[in-house]
Amino acid sequence: MWSTFWPLLCLLLLAAVTEAADLYRALELSKSASEQDIRKAYKKLSRKYHPDRNQEPGAEEKFIEVAHAYEVLSDPEKRQVYDRYGEDGLKANEGGRHAGNPFDIFQNFFGGGFSAQQQVRKGPTVHFDVEVTLEDIYTGNHVELPVHKHILCDHCRGTGAASSGDIHTCPACNGAGVQVVRQQIMPGMWSQAQVTCNQCGGRGNIITRKCPHCDGAKVTEHTHVYSIEIPAGAPEGYQIVLESEGDESPDYEPGDIVLRIRSRKTQGSWRRKESALYWKETIGVDEALLGFERNITHLDGHVVHIKRDVVTQPGFVEVVDGEGMPTPEHKHSHGNLYVEYTVVLPTEVSPEKRRQLLKVFRGAEEGHKDEL
């Protein structure tokens, strides 16, 4: 359906799109992007906006824009001209040549296209638990997270061969990937069955010389650092989904990476339960009886002033309104802070202190008896 209609439309739209296009912005990259960043961005965005998979308005224009950006920025010479002179410099340098067909670029990159009816196999979803501080959750923060995964080999682009000339059709199955095997059930009776070709392992081709970079594995190990944003007041187990950022393979599309945000257990006196924060404050016997004033430094550094002029029982919990965790569902709203008081008794009492306490709690007569 698209083979006759799209090439013509693409060329018409491409002329309009590239007039004022910011090629780096089209790939959602900065000018410092590496070759790997450019390939990765094109791989992600071209799949997202391909007309056979995305029927939303504007998707086809975005697909063409992404293809043009990749065509220029993946070529070191074109990229250098664009960085220095922009689109006008490219046009002058190319001498009026037409830009490549976006679908040809797509097929050359992926080794083929796909139809809307094709069921694309997707790799497994990988889950990671990410521990962050309560300070990060209270204030909201960006956290750098390194993730180890497999990516397609940049040298062979996932073929496993040293070059395209080292990939040949399997002579055993003639590229079918399967062979028909006849088995005799009984004299005069035979059965036929299809089995995976032993020589090519069902791939339909054989490689005569392996890629020296990945040793024929088609993928290499890579560590990518993701900058993830933790919203203020994120609940325990809050999930951040990195779409199509899982392990790469020539046999399937990358799966997703799911990051589950959890607070670290070692947080001193601070504890959290949903939107509530809990703090343990230690006071002396005199403070428990006579009252006290304290300043609690909160998770973001601001000070919460506590004042009590009444008796404080051990284990008493004071509620401070609005000093708990931010509540994302209610903008500019916070839960409560619960301050639990622990009363610490002295390990020993001096004779003078003992006389004073006896006078206070048992009267002057008891204090006089103790002196005798």
C-alpha positions as CSV (number, residue, x, y, z in Angstrom):
1,M,0.0,0.0,0.0
2,W,2.7,2.4,1.0
3,S,5.2,1.4,-1.7
4,T,3.6,3.6,-4.4
5,F,2.2,6.4,-2.3
6,W,4.8,7.2,0.3
7,P,8.0,7.8,-1.7
8,L,6.3,10.6,-3.6
9,L,4.7,12.1,-0.6
10,C,7.9,11.8,1.4
11,L,9.9,13.8,-1.1
12,L,7.3,16.6,-1.1
13,L,7.1,16.7,2.7
14,L,10.8,16.5,3.1
15,A,11.4,19.7,1.2
16,A,9.1,21.6,3.6
17,V,10.3,19.9,6.8
18,T,14.0,20.5,6.3
19,E,13.7,24.2,5.6
20,A,13.7,25.2,9.3
21,A,14.4,21.9,11.0
22,D,16.7,21.7,14.0
23,L,18.3,18.3,13.3
24,Y,19.5,17.8,16.8
25,R,16.2,18.7,18.2
26,A,14.5,16.3,15.8
27,L,16.4,13.5,17.4
28,E,16.0,15.0,20.9
29,L,19.7,15.3,21.2
30,S,22.3,18.0,22.0
31,K,25.1,19.1,19.7
32,S,27.6,17.1,21.8
33,A,25.8,13.8,21.0
34,S,28.0,10.8,20.1
35,E,27.6,8.6,17.0
36,Q,26.0,6.0,19.3
37,D,23.6,8.5,20.7
38,I,22.5,9.4,17.2
39,R,22.0,5.8,16.2
40,K,20.1,5.1,19.3
41,A,17.8,8.1,19.0
42,Y,17.0,7.3,15.4
43,K,16.3,3.7,16.2
44,K,13.8,4.7,18.9
45,L,12.1,7.6,17.1
46,S,11.9,6.0,13.7
47,R,10.0,3.0,15.2
48,K,7.8,5.3,17.2
49,Y,6.7,7.5,14.2
50,H,6.7,4.9,11.4
51,P,3.4,5.4,9.4
52,D,2.8,1.6,9.5
53,R,2.7,1.7,13.3
54,N,1.6,5.3,14.1
55,Q,-1.6,6.6,12.6
56,E,-1.7,9.8,14.7
57,P,-1.8,13.2,12.9
58,G,1.7,14.5,12.3
59,A,3.5,11.2,12.8
60,E,4.5,10.9,9.1
61,E,6.0,14.3,9.1
62,K,7.9,13.5,12.3
63,F,9.1,10.2,10.7
64,I,10.5,12.1,7.7
65,E,12.1,14.7,9.9
66,V,13.8,12.1,12.0
67,A,15.1,10.2,8.9
68,H,16.6,13.4,7.5
69,A,18.2,14.3,10.7
70,Y,19.8,10.8,11.0
71,E,20.9,10.9,7.4
72,V,22.9,14.1,8.0
73,L,24.1,13.7,11.5
74,S,25.3,10.0,11.1
75,D,27.6,11.2,8.2
76,P,30.7,12.9,9.8
77,E,31.2,15.1,6.7
78,K,27.6,16.2,6.5
79,R,27.4,16.8,10.2
80,Q,30.5,19.0,10.1
81,V,29.0,21.1,7.3
82,Y,25.7,21.3,9.1
83,D,27.3,22.3,12.4
84,R,29.2,25.1,10.7
85,Y,26.8,26.4,8.0
86,G,23.4,24.9,8.8
87,E,20.9,23.6,6.1
88,D,22.0,26.2,3.6
89,G,25.5,24.9,3.8
90,L,24.3,21.3,3.2
91,K,22.3,22.3,0.1
92,A,25.3,24.1,-1.3
93,N,27.7,21.2,-0.5
94,E,25.4,18.6,-2.0
95,G,25.0,20.6,-5.2
96,G,21.2,20.3,-5.3
97,R,21.0,16.5,-4.8
98,H,17.8,15.2,-3.3
99,A,17.8,13.8,0.2
100,G,17.4,10.0,0.6
101,N,14.0,8.3,0.8
102,P,13.1,8.0,4.5
103,F,11.9,4.4,4.0
104,D,15.2,3.4,2.3
105,I,17.0,4.8,5.3
106,F,14.8,2.8,7.6
107,Q,15.2,-0.4,5.7
108,N,19.0,0.0,5.4
109,F,19.2,0.6,9.2
110,F,17.0,-2.2,10.3
111,G,17.5,-4.6,7.3
112,G,13.8,-4.5,6.4
113,G,10.5,-2.9,7.3
114,F,7.3,-4.1,8.9
115,S,3.6,-3.9,8.3
116,A,0.9,-2.8,10.6
117,Q,-0.3,-6.4,10.9
118,Q,3.2,-7.8,11.8
119,Q,3.5,-8.8,15.4
120,V,6.8,-7.5,16.5
121,R,8.6,-9.7,19.0
122,K,9.7,-7.7,22.1
123,G,12.4,-8.5,24.5
124,P,11.8,-9.1,28.2
125,T,11.0,-6.3,30.6
126,V,13.8,-5.8,33.2
127,H,13.0,-4.5,36.7
128,F,15.5,-2.7,39.0
129,D,15.0,-1.5,42.6
130,V,16.6,1.9,43.0
131,E,17.3,3.0,46.6
132,V,17.4,6.7,47.2
133,T,17.5,8.9,50.3
134,L,14.4,10.3,52.0
135,E,15.9,13.7,51.2
136,D,15.7,12.9,47.5
137,I,12.0,11.8,47.8
138,Y,11.1,14.8,50.0
139,T,12.5,17.5,47.8
140,G,12.4,15.7,44.4
141,N,15.7,15.2,42.6
142,H,17.6,13.9,39.6
143,V,19.6,10.7,40.2
144,E,22.2,9.3,37.9
145,L,21.8,5.5,37.5
146,P,24.2,3.3,35.6
147,V,22.6,0.3,33.9
148,H,24.5,-2.6,32.4
149,K,23.0,-4.1,29.3
150,H,23.6,-5.5,25.8
151,I,23.6,-3.3,22.7
152,L,23.9,-4.2,19.0
153,C,27.5,-4.3,17.9
154,D,28.3,-1.0,16.3
155,H,30.7,-2.7,13.8
156,C,28.5,-5.4,12.4
157,R,25.1,-3.8,13.3
158,G,23.9,-7.1,14.8
159,T,24.8,-9.4,11.9
160,G,27.8,-11.1,13.7
161,A,29.8,-11.0,10.5
162,A,33.0,-9.1,9.7
163,S,31.4,-7.6,6.6
164,S,28.3,-8.1,4.5
165,G,30.3,-10.2,2.1
166,D,30.9,-12.8,4.8
167,I,27.1,-13.6,5.1
168,H,26.0,-16.4,2.7
169,T,22.8,-18.3,2.1
170,C,22.9,-21.6,3.9
171,P,23.6,-24.3,1.3
172,A,21.9,-27.0,3.4
173,C,18.5,-25.4,3.6
174,N,18.8,-22.9,0.7
175,G,18.0,-20.0,3.1
176,A,14.7,-21.6,4.5
177,G,16.1,-22.2,7.9
178,V,14.4,-25.6,8.0
179,Q,14.9,-29.0,6.3
180,V,12.4,-31.7,5.4
181,V,13.3,-35.0,6.9
182,R,11.8,-38.3,5.8
183,Q,11.5,-41.2,8.3
184,Q,10.3,-44.7,7.6
185,I,7.6,-45.8,9.9
186,M,7.2,-49.3,8.5
187,P,8.1,-51.0,5.3
188,G,6.5,-49.0,2.5
189,M,5.3,-46.2,4.8
190,W,7.2,-42.9,5.3
191,S,6.6,-39.7,7.2
192,Q,7.9,-36.2,6.6
193,A,8.7,-33.6,9.2
194,Q,10.3,-30.1,9.2
195,V,13.2,-29.7,11.5
196,T,15.5,-26.7,12.1
197,C,18.5,-26.7,9.9
198,N,21.5,-28.0,11.8
199,Q,24.0,-26.1,9.7
200,C,22.6,-22.6,10.1
201,G,20.6,-23.1,13.3
202,G,17.4,-21.9,11.6
203,R,18.9,-18.5,10.5
204,G,18.9,-19.2,6.8
205,N,22.5,-18.0,6.4
206,I,26.0,-18.8,7.5
207,I,28.8,-16.5,8.5
208,T,32.2,-17.3,7.0
209,R,34.2,-14.7,9.1
210,K,33.0,-13.5,12.5
211,C,32.9,-9.8,13.5
212,P,36.2,-9.1,15.3
213,H,34.5,-6.6,17.7
214,C,31.8,-8.9,19.1
215,D,33.3,-12.3,18.0
216,G,30.1,-13.1,16.2
217,A,27.9,-12.5,19.3
218,K,26.1,-9.7,17.5
219,V,25.9,-7.7,20.8
220,T,28.3,-6.1,23.1
221,E,28.2,-5.1,26.8
222,H,27.5,-1.5,27.5
223,T,26.9,0.7,30.6
224,H,24.5,3.5,30.0
225,V,23.9,6.2,32.7
226,Y,20.3,7.3,32.9
227,S,19.3,10.6,34.5
228,I,16.0,9.8,36.2
229,E,13.7,12.4,37.9
230,I,12.2,11.5,41.2
231,P,9.1,13.6,41.9
232,A,8.7,15.2,45.3
233,G,6.7,12.9,47.5
234,A,7.0,9.9,45.2
235,P,5.4,6.8,46.9
236,E,7.3,3.8,47.9
237,G,7.6,1.5,44.8
238,Y,7.1,4.4,42.4
239,Q,7.8,3.2,38.9
240,I,9.7,4.9,36.1
241,V,9.4,3.1,32.8
242,L,12.3,3.5,30.2
243,E,10.6,2.3,27.1
244,S,12.6,0.2,24.7
245,E,15.8,0.6,26.7
246,G,16.3,-3.0,27.6
247,D,18.8,-5.4,26.1
248,E,19.2,-5.1,22.3
249,S,19.1,-8.1,19.9
250,P,18.8,-8.5,16.2
251,D,16.0,-11.0,16.9
252,Y,13.6,-8.7,18.8
253,E,12.9,-5.2,19.8
254,P,14.4,-4.1,23.1
255,G,12.1,-4.5,26.1
256,D,11.4,-1.9,28.7
257,I,13.4,-1.1,31.8
258,V,11.2,-0.5,34.9
259,L,12.8,1.3,37.8
260,R,11.1,1.0,41.2
261,I,12.0,3.8,43.6
262,R,12.5,2.9,47.3
263,S,13.9,4.8,50.2
264,R,17.0,3.6,52.0
265,K,16.5,2.0,55.4
266,T,19.3,3.8,57.1
267,Q,17.9,7.3,57.7
268,G,18.7,8.0,61.3
269,S,15.7,9.2,63.2
270,W,13.5,9.7,60.2
271,R,10.9,7.2,59.1
272,R,8.2,7.4,56.5
273,K,4.7,5.9,56.1
274,E,2.9,7.1,52.9
275,S,2.5,10.9,53.3
276,A,3.5,10.9,57.0
277,L,7.0,11.4,58.4
278,Y,8.1,10.2,61.9
279,W,10.8,11.6,64.0
280,K,12.2,10.4,67.4
281,E,13.3,13.1,69.8
282,T,15.1,12.3,73.0
283,I,14.6,14.5,76.1
284,G,15.7,14.5,79.7
285,V,13.6,14.0,82.8
286,D,13.7,17.7,83.7
287,E,12.5,18.6,80.2
288,A,9.8,16.0,80.4
289,L,8.6,17.6,83.6
290,L,9.2,21.3,83.1
291,G,8.9,21.7,79.3
292,F,11.5,22.5,76.6
293,E,12.1,24.1,73.2
294,R,13.8,22.2,70.4
295,N,14.7,22.8,66.7
296,I,14.4,19.9,64.3
297,T,16.3,20.2,61.1
298,H,14.0,18.9,58.4
299,L,15.0,16.8,55.3
300,D,15.4,19.8,53.1
301,G,17.3,21.8,55.7
302,H,14.5,24.0,57.1
303,V,13.9,24.2,60.8
304,V,10.8,23.0,62.6
305,H,10.5,24.6,66.1
306,I,9.1,22.5,68.8
307,K,7.9,24.0,72.2
308,R,6.2,22.3,75.1
309,D,5.5,23.8,78.5
310,V,3.5,20.8,79.9
311,V,4.5,17.4,81.2
312,T,5.6,15.0,78.4
313,Q,5.0,11.3,79.0
314,P,7.5,8.8,77.5
315,G,6.3,7.6,74.1
316,F,4.0,10.7,73.7
317,V,3.5,11.6,70.0
318,E,3.1,15.2,69.0
319,V,1.5,15.9,65.6
320,V,2.9,18.8,63.6
321,D,0.6,19.7,60.7
322,G,1.9,20.1,57.2
323,E,5.5,19.0,57.9
324,G,5.2,15.5,56.4
325,M,5.9,14.3,52.9
326,P,4.6,16.3,49.9
327,T,1.4,14.7,48.4
328,P,1.7,14.8,44.6
329,E,-2.1,14.3,44.2
330,H,-2.7,17.5,46.1
331,K,-0.5,20.3,44.8
332,H,1.5,22.3,47.4
333,S,0.1,20.0,50.1
334,H,2.0,17.9,52.7
335,G,1.2,15.2,55.2
336,N,1.9,15.5,58.9
337,L,5.0,15.1,61.0
338,Y,4.7,12.8,64.0
339,V,7.3,13.5,66.8
340,E,7.7,10.7,69.3
341,Y,9.4,11.6,72.6
342,T,11.8,9.3,74.4
343,V,12.5,10.3,78.0
344,V,16.1,9.3,79.1
345,L,16.7,8.7,82.8
346,P,20.1,9.4,84.3
347,T,22.3,6.4,85.1
348,E,23.0,7.6,88.6
349,V,21.9,10.4,91.0
350,S,24.2,12.4,93.3
351,P,23.4,12.7,97.0
352,E,22.5,16.4,96.5
353,K,20.2,15.6,93.6
354,R,18.6,12.8,95.6
355,R,17.8,15.2,98.5
356,Q,16.4,17.7,96.1
357,L,14.2,15.1,94.5
358,L,13.0,13.8,97.8
359,K,11.9,17.3,98.8
360,V,10.0,17.7,95.6
361,F,8.3,14.4,95.4
362,R,8.0,13.4,99.1
363,G,8.0,16.7,100.9
364,A,10.5,18.4,103.2
365,E,10.1,15.8,106.0
366,E,11.4,13.0,103.8
367,G,14.3,15.2,102.7
368,H,15.2,15.8,106.3
369,K,15.1,12.0,107.1
370,D,17.4,11.3,104.3
371,E,19.9,13.9,105.6
372,L,20.0,12.1,109.0
